[in-house]
Amino acid sequence: MRSNIEQSRIWDSRFIATRLASVSFTMTGTLFLTKLSPGVVVLTLNGVDRDLYLPALSEERQYAVANVGTTGNLSVRDSGGAIVAVVTPGYMVLLFATALRWIFLSSSIGTIDPTGVTEALRVVTAAGAQVITAVEAGIVLNKSVASATPVTIPLSSLRNGKPIRIRDFAGTTDITNPITITPSGGEKINNQSSWEVTQGGITLEPQPAPISGYTVVPGG
């Protein structure tokens, strides 16, 4: 079965000769799976980040979702819009519905963190504000010329429990040239609207509701 790539929904799940029905196509927008969708979904994201929405929880639901493109991350979301997993190019994740939430049991290719958050820090050498995305581990500053660094961090709910690390490798951060971290969406760090770092670095742990913000890891 092959779905029209202009459609936003995939239909008609069935077992065919003892193997699970599958669909493979290039995405042109947001995709919504339904209770009739195939169990194996192979996607090319067409060069940009895309969203895929899972159907409402039902304990018999299970899907294998693959991102076979070379660029673009696939954000798999539950029916309410919360991110369940981020599938990076070249990987597939297996999703199973429980009575309470979607879970991962395995990843089929290599080793992958199903949240999509990598461990490598992005290196920053130029002056200017920085935005840490939901799937980045953090940043390391390696500036040859000292400058203040405003940093915006994503909503804590998008981190899937993964901390954010910010480090100064070159040692150019000081009182005159601080790192000023501001959470998105009005969230707070240790109940503060922003947090200033004047030496070394910091590690921030995302906290779920009712806090919905970040706490500073001692000695971070």
C-alpha positions in Angstrom: 0.0 0.0 0.0 1.3 3.5 -0.9 -0.4 6.6 0.4 -0.8 9.8 -1.7 2.0 12.1 -0.4 -0.4 15.1 -0.5 -2.7 13.4 2.1 -2.2 14.1 5.8 -3.5 10.7 7.0 -2.6 7.1 6.4 -5.3 4.5 6.2 -6.0 0.8 5.9 -3.8 -1.3 8.2 -3.8 -5.0 7.6 -1.7 -8.2 7.8 -0.7 -9.4 4.3 0.6 -12.9 4.0 1.6 -12.9 7.7 3.6 -9.6 7.4 2.6 -6.2 8.7 1.4 -3.8 6.1 3.8 -0.9 5.4 3.8 2.5 3.6 6.8 4.5 2.3 6.7 8.0 1.0 8.0 11.5 1.1 6.4 13.9 3.5 5.1 17.3 2.4 3.7 18.4 5.8 2.5 17.0 9.1 1.3 13.4 9.2 -1.4 11.9 11.4 -1.6 8.2 12.0 -5.0 6.7 12.7 -6.2 3.4 14.1 -6.3 2.1 10.5 -2.7 3.1 9.6 -0.1 0.5 8.6 2.2 -0.7 11.4 5.4 0.1 9.5 5.9 3.7 8.3 9.0 4.6 6.3 9.4 8.3 5.7 11.6 10.8 3.9 11.2 14.2 5.4 12.0 16.1 2.2 14.9 18.0 3.8 13.2 19.7 6.7 12.0 18.8 10.3 8.6 17.3 10.3 5.9 16.2 12.8 4.1 12.8 13.0 1.1 12.5 15.3 0.2 9.1 16.9 -3.5 8.2 17.4 -5.1 8.2 20.8 -3.8 5.6 23.3 -5.1 2.1 22.8 -3.1 -0.8 24.2 -3.0 -2.8 21.0 -1.4 0.0 19.0 2.2 -0.5 17.9 4.2 1.2 15.1 7.7 1.0 13.5 8.6 4.5 12.3 11.7 5.0 10.1 13.3 8.3 9.0 15.2 7.2 5.8 16.1 10.7 4.6 19.5 12.3 5.0 18.3 15.6 6.6 15.5 16.6 8.9 14.4 15.2 12.3 11.0 13.6 12.7 9.2 14.6 15.9 6.8 11.8 16.9 4.0 13.3 19.0 1.1 11.8 20.9 -2.4 12.8 20.1 -2.2 15.8 22.4 1.0 17.1 20.7 3.6 16.2 23.3 6.8 14.8 21.9 7.2 11.1 22.4 10.5 10.7 20.4 12.7 12.5 17.8 13.8 10.2 15.0 17.0 11.4 13.4 17.9 10.6 9.8 18.8 6.9 9.1 17.0 5.5 12.2 13.8 3.6 13.1 12.0 3.4 16.4 9.5 0.9 17.7 6.5 2.5 19.5 4.1 0.7 21.8 1.0 2.0 23.5 0.4 1.2 27.1 -2.7 2.1 29.1 -1.0 5.3 30.2 1.6 6.4 27.5 3.6 5.5 24.5 6.9 3.7 25.2 10.0 2.5 23.3 11.2 -1.1 23.4 14.0 -0.9 20.9 15.6 0.9 18.0 16.4 -1.1 14.9 19.6 0.4 13.6 22.8 0.9 15.5 22.5 2.7 18.8 20.2 5.7 19.2 18.8 7.7 22.0 15.1 7.6 21.2 14.7 11.2 22.5 16.9 12.4 19.7 19.2 14.3 22.1 22.8 13.7 21.2 25.7 13.9 23.7 28.1 16.1 21.7 28.0 19.8 22.5 27.7 22.3 19.6 30.9 24.4 19.5 30.3 28.2 19.4 33.2 30.4 18.2 31.4 33.6 17.1 29.8 36.4 19.1 26.0 36.6 19.3 22.9 35.1 20.8 22.5 31.3 20.8 19.4 29.1 20.8 19.6 25.6 22.1 17.1 23.3 20.4 15.1 20.5 22.0 17.4 17.8 20.6 20.8 19.4 21.4 22.8 18.3 24.4 24.1 21.9 24.8 26.9 24.2 23.7 30.6 24.8 24.4 32.0 28.3 23.9 35.4 28.5 22.3 35.6 32.2 21.6 38.9 33.9 20.8 37.4 37.3 21.6 35.4 37.7 24.8 31.7 38.7 24.4 28.5 38.3 26.4 26.4 35.3 25.3 22.6 35.4 25.6 21.3 31.8 25.4 17.7 30.7 25.0 16.8 27.1 26.0 13.7 25.1 25.0 10.6 24.2 27.0 11.5 21.7 29.7 8.7 19.4 28.4 10.6 19.0 25.1 13.8 17.6 26.7 12.4 14.2 27.7 14.3 14.5 30.9 17.6 15.2 29.2 19.8 17.9 30.9 21.3 20.9 29.1 25.0 21.5 29.4 26.7 24.8 28.7 30.5 25.1 29.0 33.2 27.8 28.4 36.2 26.1 26.9 38.2 29.2 26.1 37.7 30.8 29.5 36.4 34.1 28.1 33.3 34.2 30.3 33.4 36.6 33.2 31.4 39.3 35.0 31.7 41.6 32.0 31.0 38.9 29.5 28.5 36.5 31.1 26.4 33.7 29.7 22.8 34.8 30.3 20.3 31.9 30.0 16.6 32.4 29.5 14.1 29.6 29.3 11.3 29.6 26.6 7.7 30.1 27.3 8.1 32.0 30.6 9.6 29.0 32.4 12.2 29.6 35.1 15.5 28.3 36.3 15.6 27.8 40.1 12.5 30.0 40.2 14.4 32.8 38.4 13.4 34.2 35.0 17.0 34.0 33.8 20.3 32.7 35.0 23.7 34.3 34.7 27.0 32.3 34.4 30.2 34.2 34.9 32.7 31.3 35.0 33.1 27.7 33.7 29.7 26.5 32.8 26.4 25.0 34.0 24.2 22.0 33.8 20.4 22.4 33.9 17.9 19.6 34.7 14.4 19.9 33.2 11.6 19.4 35.7 8.1 18.2 34.9 4.8 19.9 35.9 4.0 21.4 38.3 7.4 23.0 38.3 7.8 23.0 34.4 11.2 24.6 34.3 14.8 23.9 35.1 17.0 23.3 38.2 20.7 24.0 38.4 22.9 20.9 39.0 25.3 21.7 41.9 28.9 21.9 40.6 27.5 21.7 37.1 
